[in-house]
């Protein structure tokens, strides 16, 4: 997973697994469970599931992702730097 210094995550180069996940999420619209490596399960809150759906959809479209708290404020220079680093990868 490629990640820039500012927390931006780019979609994987191989989108096959992401496409499988996107198809799964299209067929299952209700939140499910998060399964830990030890078998522990915890339900995903609907809000978290909604964010996950949006992240998967954007990455499926080849877009970079950054999830920020709504209260985070950026200066105009920080916003410009963020947008520049989140632009298309070469």
C-alpha angles and dihedrals in degrees: 000000000000113000128181122217092257095061097264112145120203124210115263118267089237106056097183096099090044091051090051090052092047091051090048091051091049089056095044110049097170120083115261135193133290110231118207124211089255092054095258112146130205127177117248112235112238090244092055091046090052091054090048091051091051092047093050092047093050093047090048086058090052095254125144116241134220123169113200133175112259090236093058111112126198131199115237089256092050090049091050091048090048093050092046093052092044093053124107116310117239 
